Amino acid sequence: MITFAKLIGGGLATISIAGSGVGIGVVFGALILGMSRNPSVKQQIFVYAILGFALSEAVALFGLMMAFLILFAF
């Protein structure tokens, strides 16, 4: 019974990876849209896009870490 609960918990913790994928798509979609509207601020927009990518990817890594902790540490 405990093994079943661990597998369910680990699976639920990986839902954050899907949310991170959506977030990364939104960030780079906005980057392409912003660069097409105003190419003169390309460098500044790119820095903000990389920051948004890193923050969105960090959420996925935290979710993956929690899934591994649930599956293997407890």
PDB file of N, CA, C and O in Angstrom:
ATOM      1  N   MET A   1       0.827  -1.200   0.000  1.00  0.00           N
ATOM      2  CA  MET A   1       0.000   0.000   0.000  1.00  0.00           C
ATOM      3  C   MET A   1       0.869   1.261   0.000  1.00  0.00           C
ATOM      4  O   MET A   1       0.561   2.241  -0.678  1.00  0.00           O
ATOM      5  N   ILE A   2       1.952   1.218   0.767  1.00  0.00           N
ATOM      6  CA  ILE A   2       2.850   2.381   0.818  1.00  0.00           C
ATOM      7  C   ILE A   2       3.520   2.584  -0.545  1.00  0.00           C
ATOM      8  O   ILE A   2       3.696   3.720  -0.985  1.00  0.00           O
ATOM      9  N   THR A   3       3.889   1.499  -1.207  1.00  0.00           N
ATOM     10  CA  THR A   3       4.526   1.610  -2.519  1.00  0.00           C
ATOM     11  C   THR A   3       3.579   2.251  -3.530  1.00  0.00           C
ATOM     12  O   THR A   3       3.994   3.065  -4.355  1.00  0.00           O
ATOM     13  N   PHE A   4       2.312   1.878  -3.457  1.00  0.00           N
ATOM     14  CA  PHE A   4       1.315   2.466  -4.352  1.00  0.00           C
ATOM     15  C   PHE A   4       1.199   3.970  -4.120  1.00  0.00           C
ATOM     16  O   PHE A   4       1.134   4.744  -5.075  1.00  0.00           O
ATOM     17  N   ALA A   5       1.173   4.380  -2.861  1.00  0.00           N
ATOM     18  CA  ALA A   5       1.070   5.804  -2.537  1.00  0.00           C
ATOM     19  C   ALA A   5       2.321   6.560  -2.984  1.00  0.00           C
ATOM     20  O   ALA A   5       2.224   7.703  -3.430  1.00  0.00           O
ATOM     21  N   LYS A   6       3.496   5.932  -2.868  1.00  0.00           N
ATOM     22  CA  LYS A   6       4.722   6.581  -3.321  1.00  0.00           C
ATOM     23  C   LYS A   6       4.710   6.788  -4.834  1.00  0.00           C
ATOM     24  O   LYS A   6       5.142   7.831  -5.325  1.00  0.00           O
ATOM     25  N   LEU A   7       4.218   5.801  -5.564  1.00  0.00           N
ATOM     26  CA  LEU A   7       4.162   5.939  -7.018  1.00  0.00           C
ATOM     27  C   LEU A   7       3.173   7.019  -7.444  1.00  0.00           C
ATOM     28  O   LEU A   7       3.443   7.784  -8.369  1.00  0.00           O
ATOM     29  N   ILE A   8       2.039   7.078  -6.773  1.00  0.00           N
ATOM     30  CA  ILE A   8       1.060   8.128  -7.076  1.00  0.00           C
ATOM     31  C   ILE A   8       1.641   9.501  -6.744  1.00  0.00           C
ATOM     32  O   ILE A   8       1.495  10.435  -7.531  1.00  0.00           O
ATOM     33  N   GLY A   9       2.292   9.636  -5.601  1.00  0.00           N
ATOM     34  CA  GLY A   9       2.894  10.913  -5.207  1.00  0.00           C
ATOM     35  C   GLY A   9       3.997  11.345  -6.148  1.00  0.00           C
ATOM     36  O   GLY A   9       4.097  12.522  -6.493  1.00  0.00           O
ATOM     37  N   GLY A  10       4.829  10.401  -6.567  1.00  0.00           N
ATOM     38  CA  GLY A  10       5.889  10.730  -7.524  1.00  0.00           C
ATOM     39  C   GLY A  10       5.333  11.161  -8.867  1.00  0.00           C
ATOM     40  O   GLY A  10       5.862  12.073  -9.501  1.00  0.00           O
ATOM     41  N   GLY A  11       4.265  10.506  -9.300  1.00  0.00           N
ATOM     42  CA  GLY A  11       3.627  10.892 -10.556  1.00  0.00           C
ATOM     43  C   GLY A  11       2.990  12.263 -10.483  1.00  0.00           C
ATOM     44  O   GLY A  11       3.067  13.044 -11.431  1.00  0.00           O
ATOM     45  N   LEU A  12       2.362  12.553  -9.359  1.00  0.00           N
ATOM     46  CA  LEU A  12       1.742  13.872  -9.200  1.00  0.00           C
ATOM     47  C   LEU A  12       2.786  14.980  -9.112  1.00  0.00           C
ATOM     48  O   LEU A  12       2.540  16.105  -9.545  1.00  0.00           O
ATOM     49  N   ALA A  13       3.946  14.662  -8.553  1.00  0.00           N
ATOM     50  CA  ALA A  13       4.999  15.676  -8.445  1.00  0.00           C
ATOM     51  C   ALA A  13       5.588  16.027  -9.806  1.00  0.00           C
ATOM     52  O   ALA A  13       6.152  17.108  -9.975  1.00  0.00           O
ATOM     53  N   THR A  14       5.464  15.128 -10.777  1.00  0.00           N
ATOM     54  CA  THR A  14       6.023  15.420 -12.098  1.00  0.00           C
ATOM     55  C   THR A  14       5.090  16.261 -12.968  1.00  0.00           C
ATOM     56  O   THR A  14       5.452  16.602 -14.094  1.00  0.00           O
ATOM     57  N   ILE A  15       3.922  16.598 -12.481  1.00  0.00           N
ATOM     58  CA  ILE A  15       3.017  17.469 -13.242  1.00  0.00           C
ATOM     59  C   ILE A  15       3.649  18.848 -13.453  1.00  0.00           C
ATOM     60  O   ILE A  15       3.350  19.529 -14.433  1.00  0.00           O
ATOM     61  N   SER A  16       4.515  19.248 -12.537  1.00  0.00           N
ATOM     62  CA  SER A  16       5.159  20.556 -12.675  1.00  0.00           C
ATOM     63  C   SER A  16       6.035  20.630 -13.924  1.00  0.00           C
ATOM     64  O   SER A  16       6.289  21.722 -14.432  1.00  0.00           O
ATOM     65  N   ILE A  17       6.497  19.494 -14.422  1.00  0.00           N
ATOM     66  CA  ILE A  17       7.315  19.500 -15.633  1.00  0.00           C
ATOM     67  C   ILE A  17       6.484  19.946 -16.836  1.00  0.00           C
ATOM     68  O   ILE A  17       6.980  20.668 -17.701  1.00  0.00           O
ATOM     69  N   ALA A  18       5.236  19.522 -16.892  1.00  0.00           N
ATOM     70  CA  ALA A  18       4.362  19.958 -17.989  1.00  0.00           C
ATOM     71  C   ALA A  18       4.098  21.458 -17.905  1.00  0.00           C
ATOM     72  O   ALA A  18       4.086  22.148 -18.924  1.00  0.00           O
ATOM     73  N   GLY A  19       3.888  21.953 -16.705  1.00  0.00           N
ATOM     74  CA  GLY A  19       3.688  23.390 -16.529  1.00  0.00           C
ATOM     75  C   GLY A  19       4.912  24.186 -16.917  1.00  0.00           C
ATOM     76  O   GLY A  19       4.805  25.286 -17.460  1.00  0.00           O
ATOM     77  N   SER A  20       6.071  23.631 -16.641  1.00  0.00           N
ATOM     78  CA  SER A  20       7.302  24.309 -17.023  1.00  0.00           C
ATOM     79  C   SER A  20       7.460  24.350 -18.541  1.00  0.00           C
ATOM     80  O   SER A  20       7.935  25.344 -19.090  1.00  0.00           O
ATOM     81  N   GLY A  21       7.069  23.289 -19.208  1.00  0.00           N
ATOM     82  CA  GLY A  21       7.121  23.283 -20.675  1.00  0.00           C
ATOM     83  C   GLY A  21       6.228  24.344 -21.279  1.00  0.00           C
ATOM     84  O   GLY A  21       6.603  24.999 -22.252  1.00  0.00           O
ATOM     85  N   VAL A  22       5.055  24.516 -20.712  1.00  0.00           N
ATOM     86  CA  VAL A  22       4.145  25.568 -21.177  1.00  0.00           C
ATOM     87  C   VAL A  22       4.758  26.940 -20.912  1.00  0.00           C
ATOM     88  O   VAL A  22       4.694  27.828 -21.763  1.00  0.00           O
ATOM     89  N   GLY A  23       5.350  27.110 -19.737  1.00  0.00           N
ATOM     90  CA  GLY A  23       5.973  28.391 -19.393  1.00  0.00           C
ATOM     91  C   GLY A  23       7.122  28.749 -20.320  1.00  0.00           C
ATOM     92  O   GLY A  23       7.268  29.905 -20.714  1.00  0.00           O
ATOM     93  N   ILE A  24       7.929  27.769 -20.667  1.00  0.00           N
ATOM     94  CA  ILE A  24       9.048  28.015 -21.576  1.00  0.00           C
ATOM     95  C   ILE A  24       8.528  28.392 -22.962  1.00  0.00           C
ATOM     96  O   ILE A  24       9.086  29.270 -23.619  1.00  0.00           O
ATOM     97  N   GLY A  25       7.474  27.735 -23.398  1.00  0.00           N
ATOM     98  CA  GLY A  25       6.870  28.087 -24.683  1.00  0.00           C
ATOM     99  C   GLY A  25       6.327  29.499 -24.698  1.00  0.00           C
ATOM    100  O   GLY A  25       6.465  30.209 -25.694  1.00  0.00           O
ATOM    101  N   VAL A  26       5.714  29.911 -23.609  1.00  0.00           N
ATOM    102  CA  VAL A  26       5.178  31.273 -23.517  1.00  0.00           C
ATOM    103  C   VAL A  26       6.312  32.295 -23.528  1.00  0.00           C
ATOM    104  O   VAL A  26       6.212  33.331 -24.185  1.00  0.00           O
ATOM    105  N   VAL A  27       7.393  32.000 -22.799  1.00  0.00           N
ATOM    106  CA  VAL A  27       8.521  32.938 -22.727  1.00  0.00           C
ATOM    107  C   VAL A  27       9.141  33.144 -24.106  1.00  0.00           C
ATOM    108  O   VAL A  27       9.360  34.282 -24.522  1.00  0.00           O
ATOM    109  N   PHE A  28       9.423  32.065 -24.809  1.00  0.00           N
ATOM    110  CA  PHE A  28      10.079  32.219 -26.107  1.00  0.00           C
ATOM    111  C   PHE A  28       9.111  32.688 -27.186  1.00  0.00           C
ATOM    112  O   PHE A  28       9.534  33.311 -28.160  1.00  0.00           O
ATOM    113  N   GLY A  29       7.826  32.401 -27.033  1.00  0.00           N
ATOM    114  CA  GLY A  29       6.839  32.984 -27.943  1.00  0.00           C
ATOM    115  C   GLY A  29       6.783  34.491 -27.802  1.00  0.00           C
ATOM    116  O   GLY A  29       6.697  35.217 -28.793  1.00  0.00           O
ATOM    117  N   ALA A  30       6.831  34.960 -26.555  1.00  0.00           N
ATOM    118  CA  ALA A  30       6.849  36.401 -26.319  1.00  0.00           C
ATOM    119  C   ALA A  30       8.155  37.024 -26.811  1.00  0.00           C
ATOM    120  O   ALA A  30       8.165  38.167 -27.268  1.00  0.00           O
ATOM    121  N   LEU A  31       9.259  36.273 -26.718  1.00  0.00           N
ATOM    122  CA  LEU A  31      10.538  36.772 -27.230  1.00  0.00           C
ATOM    123  C   LEU A  31      10.462  36.984 -28.741  1.00  0.00           C
ATOM    124  O   LEU A  31      10.887  38.025 -29.243  1.00  0.00           O
ATOM    125  N   ILE A  32       9.935  36.022 -29.452  1.00  0.00           N
ATOM    126  CA  ILE A  32       9.824  36.151 -30.908  1.00  0.00           C
ATOM    127  C   ILE A  32       8.896  37.300 -31.278  1.00  0.00           C
ATOM    128  O   ILE A  32       9.187  38.067 -32.196  1.00  0.00           O
ATOM    129  N   LEU A  33       7.789  37.419 -30.573  1.00  0.00           N
ATOM    130  CA  LEU A  33       6.850  38.505 -30.849  1.00  0.00           C
ATOM    131  C   LEU A  33       7.481  39.870 -30.557  1.00  0.00           C
ATOM    132  O   LEU A  33       7.328  40.806 -31.341  1.00  0.00           O
ATOM    133  N   GLY A  34       8.190  39.982 -29.429  1.00  0.00           N
ATOM    134  CA  GLY A  34       8.828  41.246 -29.079  1.00  0.00           C
ATOM    135  C   GLY A  34       9.944  41.630 -30.031  1.00  0.00           C
ATOM    136  O   GLY A  34      10.107  42.805 -30.361  1.00  0.00           O
ATOM    137  N   MET A  35      10.721  40.635 -30.479  1.00  0.00           N
ATOM    138  CA  MET A  35      11.800  40.930 -31.416  1.00  0.00           C
ATOM    139  C   MET A  35      11.255  41.319 -32.786  1.00  0.00           C
ATOM    140  O   MET A  35      11.874  42.111 -33.498  1.00  0.00           O
ATOM    141  N   SER A  36      10.114  40.773 -33.155  1.00  0.00           N
ATOM    142  CA  SER A  36       9.546  41.153 -34.450  1.00  0.00           C
ATOM    143  C   SER A  36       8.911  42.538 -34.406  1.00  0.00           C
ATOM    144  O   SER A  36       8.860  43.230 -35.423  1.00  0.00           O
ATOM    145  N   ARG A  37       8.434  42.941 -33.253  1.00  0.00           N
ATOM    146  CA  ARG A  37       7.819  44.271 -33.146  1.00  0.00           C
ATOM    147  C   ARG A  37       8.853  45.384 -33.021  1.00  0.00           C
ATOM    148  O   ARG A  37       8.687  46.463 -33.590  1.00  0.00           O
ATOM    149  N   ASN A  38       9.930  45.112 -32.266  1.00  0.00           N
ATOM    150  CA  ASN A  38      10.931  46.153 -32.032  1.00  0.00           C
ATOM    151  C   ASN A  38      12.321  45.517 -32.028  1.00  0.00           C
ATOM    152  O   ASN A  38      12.822  45.150 -30.965  1.00  0.00           O
ATOM    153  N   PRO A  39      12.944  45.382 -33.180  1.00  0.00           N
ATOM    154  CA  PRO A  39      14.247  44.713 -33.247  1.00  0.00           C
ATOM    155  C   PRO A  39      15.382  45.476 -32.572  1.00  0.00           C
ATOM    156  O   PRO A  39      16.435  44.894 -32.310  1.00  0.00           O
ATOM    157  N   SER A  40      15.197  46.746 -32.287  1.00  0.00           N
ATOM    158  CA  SER A  40      16.291  47.528 -31.708  1.00  0.00           C
ATOM    159  C   SER A  40      16.571  47.159 -30.252  1.00  0.00           C
ATOM    160  O   SER A  40      17.663  47.435 -29.757  1.00  0.00           O
ATOM    161  N   VAL A  41      15.626  46.550 -29.560  1.00  0.00           N
ATOM    162  CA  VAL A  41      15.845  46.162 -28.161  1.00  0.00           C
ATOM    163  C   VAL A  41      16.034  44.647 -28.039  1.00  0.00           C
ATOM    164  O   VAL A  41      15.689  44.036 -27.028  1.00  0.00           O
ATOM    165  N   LYS A  42      16.592  44.066 -29.103  1.00  0.00           N
ATOM    166  CA  LYS A  42      16.745  42.612 -29.160  1.00  0.00           C
ATOM    167  C   LYS A  42      17.600  42.078 -28.011  1.00  0.00           C
ATOM    168  O   LYS A  42      17.251  41.062 -27.409  1.00  0.00           O
ATOM    169  N   GLN A  43      18.706  42.742 -27.699  1.00  0.00           N
ATOM    170  CA  GLN A  43      19.614  42.250 -26.660  1.00  0.00           C
ATOM    171  C   GLN A  43      18.962  42.284 -25.282  1.00  0.00           C
ATOM    172  O   GLN A  43      19.105  41.331 -24.516  1.00  0.00           O
ATOM    173  N   GLN A  44      18.260  43.345 -24.953  1.00  0.00           N
ATOM    174  CA  GLN A  44      17.618  43.460 -23.645  1.00  0.00           C
ATOM    175  C   GLN A  44      16.481  42.443 -23.495  1.00  0.00           C
ATOM    176  O   GLN A  44      16.327  41.839 -22.434  1.00  0.00           O
ATOM    177  N   ILE A  45      15.695  42.254 -24.544  1.00  0.00           N
ATOM    178  CA  ILE A  45      14.604  41.283 -24.489  1.00  0.00           C
ATOM    179  C   ILE A  45      15.157  39.869 -24.347  1.00  0.00           C
ATOM    180  O   ILE A  45      14.575  39.044 -23.642  1.00  0.00           O
ATOM    181  N   PHE A  46      16.272  39.585 -25.010  1.00  0.00           N
ATOM    182  CA  PHE A  46      16.861  38.251 -24.934  1.00  0.00           C
ATOM    183  C   PHE A  46      17.321  37.931 -23.518  1.00  0.00           C
ATOM    184  O   PHE A  46      17.161  36.802 -23.054  1.00  0.00           O
ATOM    185  N   VAL A  47      17.891  38.914 -22.828  1.00  0.00           N
ATOM    186  CA  VAL A  47      18.323  38.701 -21.437  1.00  0.00           C
ATOM    187  C   VAL A  47      17.128  38.376 -20.556  1.00  0.00           C
ATOM    188  O   VAL A  47      17.202  37.477 -19.718  1.00  0.00           O
ATOM    189  N   TYR A  48      16.037  39.091 -20.734  1.00  0.00           N
ATOM    190  CA  TYR A  48      14.830  38.812 -19.950  1.00  0.00           C
ATOM    191  C   TYR A  48      14.249  37.440 -20.292  1.00  0.00           C
ATOM    192  O   TYR A  48      13.716  36.754 -19.419  1.00  0.00           O
ATOM    193  N   ALA A  49      14.350  37.044 -21.549  1.00  0.00           N
ATOM    194  CA  ALA A  49      13.838  35.731 -21.949  1.00  0.00           C
ATOM    195  C   ALA A  49      14.662  34.612 -21.320  1.00  0.00           C
ATOM    196  O   ALA A  49      14.106  33.608 -20.875  1.00  0.00           O
ATOM    197  N   ILE A  50      15.964  34.775 -21.281  1.00  0.00           N
ATOM    198  CA  ILE A  50      16.810  33.761 -20.649  1.00  0.00           C
ATOM    199  C   ILE A  50      16.522  33.688 -19.156  1.00  0.00           C
ATOM    200  O   ILE A  50      16.515  32.597 -18.585  1.00  0.00           O
ATOM    201  N   LEU A  51      16.285  34.817 -18.518  1.00  0.00           N
ATOM    202  CA  LEU A  51      15.925  34.819 -17.099  1.00  0.00           C
ATOM    203  C   LEU A  51      14.589  34.111 -16.879  1.00  0.00           C
ATOM    204  O   LEU A  51      14.451  33.326 -15.941  1.00  0.00           O
ATOM    205  N   GLY A  52      13.615  34.379 -17.728  1.00  0.00           N
ATOM    206  CA  GLY A  52      12.324  33.699 -17.624  1.00  0.00           C
ATOM    207  C   GLY A  52      12.445  32.209 -17.872  1.00  0.00           C
ATOM    208  O   GLY A  52      11.778  31.411 -17.213  1.00  0.00           O
ATOM    209  N   PHE A  53      13.295  31.826 -18.820  1.00  0.00           N
ATOM    210  CA  PHE A  53      13.535  30.411 -19.081  1.00  0.00           C
ATOM    211  C   PHE A  53      14.147  29.732 -17.868  1.00  0.00           C
ATOM    212  O   PHE A  53      13.734  28.636 -17.491  1.00  0.00           O
ATOM    213  N   ALA A  54      15.134  30.382 -17.254  1.00  0.00           N
ATOM    214  CA  ALA A  54      15.805  29.785 -16.096  1.00  0.00           C
ATOM    215  C   ALA A  54      14.847  29.621 -14.921  1.00  0.00           C
ATOM    216  O   ALA A  54      14.875  28.598 -14.237  1.00  0.00           O
ATOM    217  N   LEU A  55      14.009  30.608 -14.684  1.00  0.00           N
ATOM    218  CA  LEU A  55      13.060  30.498 -13.575  1.00  0.00           C
ATOM    219  C   LEU A  55      12.018  29.420 -13.841  1.00  0.00           C
ATOM    220  O   LEU A  55      11.639  28.684 -12.930  1.00  0.00           O
ATOM    221  N   SER A  56      11.561  29.325 -15.067  1.00  0.00           N
ATOM    222  CA  SER A  56      10.582  28.293 -15.408  1.00  0.00           C
ATOM    223  C   SER A  56      11.203  26.901 -15.336  1.00  0.00           C
ATOM    224  O   SER A  56      10.554  25.957 -14.885  1.00  0.00           O
ATOM    225  N   GLU A  57      12.423  26.769 -15.767  1.00  0.00           N
ATOM    226  CA  GLU A  57      13.103  25.478 -15.710  1.00  0.00           C
ATOM    227  C   GLU A  57      13.419  25.085 -14.270  1.00  0.00           C
ATOM    228  O   GLU A  57      13.434  23.899 -13.943  1.00  0.00           O
ATOM    229  N   ALA A  58      13.670  26.064 -13.412  1.00  0.00           N
ATOM    230  CA  ALA A  58      13.934  25.759 -12.002  1.00  0.00           C
ATOM    231  C   ALA A  58      12.721  25.120 -11.344  1.00  0.00           C
ATOM    232  O   ALA A  58      12.868  24.232 -10.504  1.00  0.00           O
ATOM    233  N   VAL A  59      11.532  25.557 -11.713  1.00  0.00           N
ATOM    234  CA  VAL A  59      10.313  24.952 -11.164  1.00  0.00           C
ATOM    235  C   VAL A  59      10.235  23.485 -11.564  1.00  0.00           C
ATOM    236  O   VAL A  59       9.859  22.641 -10.751  1.00  0.00           O
ATOM    237  N   ALA A  60      10.586  23.176 -12.805  1.00  0.00           N
ATOM    238  CA  ALA A  60      10.566  21.785 -13.260  1.00  0.00           C
ATOM    239  C   ALA A  60      11.597  20.951 -12.517  1.00  0.00           C
ATOM    240  O   ALA A  60      11.326  19.810 -12.144  1.00  0.00           O
ATOM    241  N   LEU A  61      12.767  21.511 -12.302  1.00  0.00           N
ATOM    242  CA  LEU A  61      13.796  20.760 -11.586  1.00  0.00           C
ATOM    243  C   LEU A  61      13.420  20.534 -10.132  1.00  0.00           C
ATOM    244  O   LEU A  61      13.720  19.479  -9.574  1.00  0.00           O
ATOM    245  N   PHE A  62      12.766  21.514  -9.507  1.00  0.00           N
ATOM    246  CA  PHE A  62      12.298  21.312  -8.136  1.00  0.00           C
ATOM    247  C   PHE A  62      11.228  20.232  -8.082  1.00  0.00           C
ATOM    248  O   PHE A  62      11.219  19.415  -7.161  1.00  0.00           O
ATOM    249  N   GLY A  63      10.333  20.218  -9.049  1.00  0.00           N
ATOM    250  CA  GLY A  63       9.304  19.180  -9.104  1.00  0.00           C
ATOM    251  C   GLY A  63       9.904  17.801  -9.319  1.00  0.00           C
ATOM    252  O   GLY A  63       9.469  16.830  -8.702  1.00  0.00           O
ATOM    253  N   LEU A  64      10.903  17.710 -10.192  1.00  0.00           N
ATOM    254  CA  LEU A  64      11.571  16.439 -10.424  1.00  0.00           C
ATOM    255  C   LEU A  64      12.321  15.981  -9.178  1.00  0.00           C
ATOM    256  O   LEU A  64      12.328  14.794  -8.852  1.00  0.00           O
ATOM    257  N   MET A  65      12.952  16.928  -8.483  1.00  0.00           N
ATOM    258  CA  MET A  65      13.644  16.595  -7.243  1.00  0.00           C
ATOM    259  C   MET A  65      12.665  16.072  -6.198  1.00  0.00           C
ATOM    260  O   MET A  65      12.965  15.111  -5.490  1.00  0.00           O
ATOM    261  N   MET A  66      11.500  16.699  -6.101  1.00  0.00           N
ATOM    262  CA  MET A  66      10.495  16.232  -5.141  1.00  0.00           C
ATOM    263  C   MET A  66       9.997  14.839  -5.517  1.00  0.00           C
ATOM    264  O   MET A  66       9.758  14.011  -4.638  1.00  0.00           O
ATOM    265  N   ALA A  67       9.839  14.572  -6.804  1.00  0.00           N
ATOM    266  CA  ALA A  67       9.409  13.240  -7.232  1.00  0.00           C
ATOM    267  C   ALA A  67      10.439  12.186  -6.844  1.00  0.00           C
ATOM    268  O   ALA A  67      10.078  11.113  -6.361  1.00  0.00           O
ATOM    269  N   PHE A  68      11.715  12.484  -7.054  1.00  0.00           N
ATOM    270  CA  PHE A  68      12.753  11.529  -6.668  1.00  0.00           C
ATOM    271  C   PHE A  68      12.816  11.347  -5.158  1.00  0.00           C
ATOM    272  O   PHE A  68      13.037  10.237  -4.673  1.00  0.00           O
ATOM    273  N   LEU A  69      12.622  12.436  -4.411  1.00  0.00           N
ATOM    274  CA  LEU A  69      12.609  12.303  -2.955  1.00  0.00           C
ATOM    275  C   LEU A  69      11.445  11.442  -2.486  1.00  0.00           C
ATOM    276  O   LEU A  69      11.602  10.606  -1.596  1.00  0.00           O
ATOM    277  N   ILE A  70      10.286  11.646  -3.081  1.00  0.00           N
ATOM    278  CA  ILE A  70       9.119  10.851  -2.693  1.00  0.00           C
ATOM    279  C   ILE A  70       9.343   9.379  -3.028  1.00  0.00           C
ATOM    280  O   ILE A  70       9.014   8.500  -2.232  1.00  0.00           O
ATOM    281  N   LEU A  71       9.904   9.113  -4.204  1.00  0.00           N
ATOM    282  CA  LEU A  71      10.062   7.725  -4.635  1.00  0.00           C
ATOM    283  C   LEU A  71      11.180   6.990  -3.911  1.00  0.00           C
ATOM    284  O   LEU A  71      11.022   5.816  -3.576  1.00  0.00           O
ATOM    285  N   PHE A  72      12.299   7.648  -3.663  1.00  0.00           N
ATOM    286  CA  PHE A  72      13.473   6.927  -3.196  1.00  0.00           C
ATOM    287  C   PHE A  72      13.912   7.250  -1.775  1.00  0.00           C
ATOM    288  O   PHE A  72      14.659   6.465  -1.192  1.00  0.00           O
ATOM    289  N   ALA A  73      13.490   8.359  -1.190  1.00  0.00           N
ATOM    290  CA  ALA A  73      13.981   8.726   0.140  1.00  0.00           C
ATOM    291  C   ALA A  73      13.047   8.292   1.258  1.00  0.00           C
ATOM    292  O   ALA A  73      13.505   8.029   2.370  1.00  0.00           O
ATOM    293  N   PHE A  74      11.760   8.212   0.992  1.00  0.00           N
ATOM    294  CA  PHE A  74      10.826   7.874   2.066  1.00  0.00           C
ATOM    295  C   PHE A  74      10.384   6.445   1.967  1.00  0.00           C
ATOM    296  O   PHE A  74       9.595   5.985   2.792  1.00  0.00           O
TER     297      PHE A  74
END
